[in-house]
Amino acid sequence: MLLSVTASPSPSAALSLTERIRQGWDDVVYGVSWFFTNLSPAFVFALVGLAIVVAFFVYYWYCLKPRPNSLEWISMSEAQFRPKPMSLTLPHTPMERCDWIPLLLVTVVYAITAFFQLGSFSAPESYVKFQQGDSYTFSFAQPVRVDEISFYTSLGTGTYRLEYTNDGSDWKWVDLDQNYATLFKWESVDLNQIPDGLEEAPGVLEATTFRITATSADRTEGVWLAELALWSNGEPLTPDYVDVGAQALFDEEDQWTTKQTYLNSTYFDEIYHPRTALEHMNNIYPYEVSHPPLGKLIISIGIAIFGMVPFGWRFMGTLFGVLMLPILYVFLKNFFGKTVVAFCGTCLFAFDFMHLVQTRIATIDTYGVFFILVSYYFMYRWLCCPVGAPLRKTALPLFLCGLFWGIGCACKWTVIYAGAGLALLWLLGLLLRYREWKRDPKGFDFVSFVLSTTSLSVIFFVLLPSVIYTASYIPYATAQGKLTLDSLINTMWSNQEFMFTYHQGVHSPHPYQSSWYQWIFDARPILYYRDLANTEGVKSLFASFNNPLVSWAGLLAFFAVAIQTVRRKCGRGLFILIAILSQFLPWLSIGRTLFAYHYFPTILFLVFAIAYLMNDMLERNRKGASLAVYGFTGCTAALYAIFYPALTGLYMPLWYSEVFLRWFPSWPL
């Protein structure tokens, strides 16, 4: 499939206001016409999903009304005129024995679905390191006919020339390209197909002797080639003689294939991050320096355990995705005090599509979201400390909050946005504590507490993260052979300048880019992978987007929580709103090309907003409250099961997608 993007001409300044209005109206009409023309039968499920969300919210507001034939309306009216002062000294409910079974249940179920067919446990790992001009020969005892060539790339970018001859003098050749987008993949060349840049196909070749030469190497590490396979009518050909030093090109014949899939190769941005992880492990200055190093260093742990194989470079991200769930469960139980809310809220995040897809790809977003979650948890624990608590009790959660926030910043810059929310919660926590202290001083020296807390916070949220962030650049400085404090700081700082400039300049159109107003409606997923070439009538794909029930209910829950926060002067609601807005608002002013996965951290806290509503329903204990909470959670789990093939690359019939999955024409399913 060939995708092309054509820029629309800008409206002429000469157009009158009436003409511009007419042109805008024509665009709207065209968009609506396109939408309904391209609808699939699955659109009916979108209507059902919307009905479920609306029913959930209608029931929520019904729950808040006074019970019929009761005097609740009196107490509710009095509460409106005598509101409690807002407090961020939040309640804390510890875990109970009854919590461990639902916690383990949701974690284990999700882990099974997350690790299923994550990637191959094997891939070519031995390689030959070529520098420009390096050449190796291999040959066959008898002439062989070759109609296809496949090769598995490793580190480095450049080109190879595969020469062949039958008589030792008349050499012909085929050029093989190893560029940045083809690393750690099985690449194949069909000799009966016309390659780019040529006017005719090379054709089937017949030869006894072959010679492979690196004709270019773009970086000092050269080009590393793991396997080279020649094919004849679908059968691999094993050389009878191979030059010393080149045996690694033919030593993993059981891995040979001409078929590139997500199971045996990199896809999307995996061409960057696993590569960087391996470069760090080999003390090579990385190619990709547009994000801080720590996320790639975490990826390298999985590679060190399982090898440079698809399962290995995806393992740590998936593990962190699993570990989010018990942390979230504990957070929700402490926050709301109800096992049902903790379980159902954790299920909402576990069964969100983006949570699954983003943690199965070897990129760094997972680590950012994980450390955002943990840092907010410890900020919450600090806010739980009552006025008058000794510094030795309040210092630990602040330290852990700053520690994990600093680790997250060293993984990805988007974690810095969370710092704005944490800082605001910290400031409001002190201000509201001061108000509580003024009402009842209890002999507590509040001024000393503020001065001590502020001093420690500078250490925990400025100095400690700065040290962590700078230390994460040790692999950069080591690769340059200049590991001194001065060189480390200079290396770190110069990279910040590059990253800032780089991200400012990311404006290239992308077929799956999206904007914030599309995220909140779940309107434009990003397609990571698609394979239509296996068997007629089936396809394999996965896209990153949200479970529509979680996305749509989360959007409405945000406004509901905002209303209740103002009405009740609710500290819980204020905490949730600050967490959501700190992750979402920065994207409104960012002009670079954006994608759906930038909404990932926001979805985490929209789950808290939905859980807030569930907590209200259960506290009101109206007829049907448990059914509404469990029913909505069950519907999200059912959607997770229905969409699972489109989230993990399982082959599915084309009709399945049209009938069940492609709810909107903008969903590339």
Stockholm file with secondary structure:
# STOCKHOLM 1.0

chainA/1-669         MLLSVTASPSPSAALSLTERIRQGWDDVVYGVSWFFTNLSPAFVFALVGLAIVVAFFVYYWYCLKPRPNSLEWISMSEAQFRPKPMSLTLPHTPMERCDWIPLLLVTVVYAITAFFQLGSFSAPESYVKFQQGDSYTFSFAQPVRVDEISFYTSLGTGTYRLEYTNDGSDWKWVDLDQNYATLFKWESVDLNQIPDGLEEAPGVLEATTFRITATSADRTEGVWLAELALWSNGEPLTPDYVDVGAQALFDEEDQWTTKQTYLNSTYFDEIYHPRTALEHMNNIYPYEVSHPPLGKLIISIGIAIFGMVPFGWRFMGTLFGVLMLPILYVFLKNFFGKTVVAFCGTCLFAFDFMHLVQTRIATIDTYGVFFILVSYYFMYRWLCCPVGAPLRKTALPLFLCGLFWGIGCACKWTVIYAGAGLALLWLLGLLLRYREWKRDPKGFDFVSFVLSTTSLSVIFFVLLPSVIYTASYIPYATAQGKLTLDSLINTMWSNQEFMFTYHQGVHSPHPYQSSWYQWIFDARPILYYRDLANTEGVKSLFASFNNPLVSWAGLLAFFAVAIQTVRRKCGRGLFILIAILSQFLPWLSIGRTLFAYHYFPTILFLVFAIAYLMNDMLERNRKGASLAVYGFTGCTAALYAIFYPALTGLYMPLWYSEVFLRWFPSWPL
#=GR chainA/1-669 SS CCCCCCCCCCCCTTSCHHHHHHHHHHHHHHHHHHHHHTCCTTHHHHHHHHHHHHHHHHHHHHHHSCCTTSSHHHHHHHHHHSCCCCCCCCCCCCCCGGGHHHHHHHHHHHHHHHHTTCCCSCCCCCCEEECTTCEEEEEEEEEEEECEEEEEECSCCEEEEEEEESSSSCCEEEEEEECGGGTTSEEEEETTSCCTTCSSCCCCEEEEEEEEEEEEESSTTCEEEEEEEEEETTEEECCSEECTTCGGGSSCGGGCCSCCCTTTSCCGGGGTHHHHHHHHHTTCCCSCCSSCSHHHHHHHHHHHHHCSSHHHHHHHHHHHHHHHHHHHHHHHHHHHCCHHHHHHHHHHHHTCHHHHHHHHSSSSHHHHHHHHHHHHHHHHHHHHSCTTCCHHHHHHHHHHHHHHHHHHHTTCTTHHHHHHHHHHHHHHHHHHHHHHHHHCCTTCCHHHHHHHHHHHHHIIIIIHHHHHHHHTTHHHHHHTTCCSHHHHHHHHHHHHHHHHHHHHTCCCCCTTCCCHHHHTTTCCCEEEEEECCSSTTEEEEEEECCCHHHHHHHHHHHHHHHHHHHHHTCHHHHHHHHHHHHHHGGGGGCCSCCCGGGGHHHHHHHHHHHHHHHHHHHHHTCTTHHHHHHHHHHHHHHHHHHHHHHHHTCCEEHHHIIIIICCSTTSCC
#=GC SS_cons         CCCCCCCCCCCCTTSCHHHHHHHHHHHHHHHHHHHHHTCCTTHHHHHHHHHHHHHHHHHHHHHHSCCTTSSHHHHHHHHHHSCCCCCCCCCCCCCCGGGHHHHHHHHHHHHHHHHTTCCCSCCCCCCEEECTTCEEEEEEEEEEEECEEEEEECSCCEEEEEEEESSSSCCEEEEEEECGGGTTSEEEEETTSCCTTCSSCCCCEEEEEEEEEEEEESSTTCEEEEEEEEEETTEEECCSEECTTCGGGSSCGGGCCSCCCTTTSCCGGGGTHHHHHHHHHTTCCCSCCSSCSHHHHHHHHHHHHHCSSHHHHHHHHHHHHHHHHHHHHHHHHHHHCCHHHHHHHHHHHHTCHHHHHHHHSSSSHHHHHHHHHHHHHHHHHHHHSCTTCCHHHHHHHHHHHHHHHHHHHTTCTTHHHHHHHHHHHHHHHHHHHHHHHHHCCTTCCHHHHHHHHHHHHHIIIIIHHHHHHHHTTHHHHHHTTCCSHHHHHHHHHHHHHHHHHHHHTCCCCCTTCCCHHHHTTTCCCEEEEEECCSSTTEEEEEEECCCHHHHHHHHHHHHHHHHHHHHHTCHHHHHHHHHHHHHHGGGGGCCSCCCGGGGHHHHHHHHHHHHHHHHHHHHHTCTTHHHHHHHHHHHHHHHHHHHHHHHHTCCEEHHHIIIIICCSTTSCC
//
